[in-house]
Amino acid sequence: MRRIKDDPNINPKDLRKETIFVASSAIILFIFLLIWSIIYTFIDAIVVMGLGFFMLVPAFVTNGMMVLAGKIKGIKSYPMDGGRYYKDGKRILGDGKTWNGFIGGWILGFVVSSIICWWFLNRIGEAQVYDNFKLIDQDYVLSFLDLIMNDDNHVNYPMYFLSQAVIALGSPIGDAIGSFIKRRTSLERGEVFLFWDQNDFVIVSSALALFFFPLRWYYWVFLLLITPLLTALANWVGYLINKKDVPW
């Protein structure tokens, strides 16, 4: 088990910034859920978060798979920028972004998320009871899933797999864009880059998800608040099992 105090890669200031950001996101999310529960119900809030998370399962799974695929022992890594530098004299993306992680993570993420979402999709399609809801009803759920479900409530597999592949692809694209922006600042590889480190992949994947799902404003709020919590957990796991150099 790695010890943070003994790790030269961990800057205490970065760790403090990360902790404050994640804690702030948790507090704001709690307040937003409380307000939502007053206007509608807490169950409505849970279902909305569930639908938003279901929509972006490909992105979250791919984001985790990129870490695993990018660091497989015995396999040579191929940096996405080919070692080239931008006009500012800095690396375009850096050694941390490889085709191994991009392609391998995307393929693994697509396969795993397709299985996970298929199971949940069938459970959602079977749901019939919407008592004690103010916002959510069966028509709301079916309209959300309209493009990936047939009229008989069965999965529209061509559109389903297309949505999985496209939304999963948004994760490595967003990660690469975040890295490019980070390299244009004074931050070095491994330094914390608040907001972008946690949300770059989910922003791009959410934008691509608009082609398949009606993403209303409150989905964006929920996702941008809960994503830092989920990515923080995943990053700490990756750090503790030696798949990441820093836990962010």
C-alpha angles and dihedrals in degrees: 000000000000119000117217095209091057096045113102090197092066116088109200090217091054091048090051092049091050092048093050092047094050092044091049091051090051092051094047090047090052091050092047091050090049093052090045090051090054094049096040123352136290089246089057089053092050092050092048090050089046093052091046091049091045089054092053101039088109090056096047094044093046091049089058094042091054089064092051096042093046095058109042112148115242095021119105116237120231113203112223093227092049090232092296126146131227123234090267089065095251128111113274093231108343134230092294093074111068136169086236091065095037099051099026093046092047094050095044091044092050093050097044096042092047089059094044095046093045090059093047092044091058091049091050092049090053094052112113107160119084101160120150092024124126100185107018124073135147093272090053092052095043092049089052090053096037098119097048098040130067124227090263090058093253124130117273093219101193092052092038095055091042091054091048093051095045097045091045090052090057090068100065090036091053091045091053092048090050090050091049091052091046092053090055090061128065091262118117128215109287095025116121116259104192119222095001094060089055103033111027095097095043093051093055094041091049090051090052090045088063087078089064109024136042097245106195123195095262091058089060091051094049094045096046090050100043097040095072089055094050095043091047090055093046093046093051090051090049090049094049093051091048096249093116130044093214131022096245 
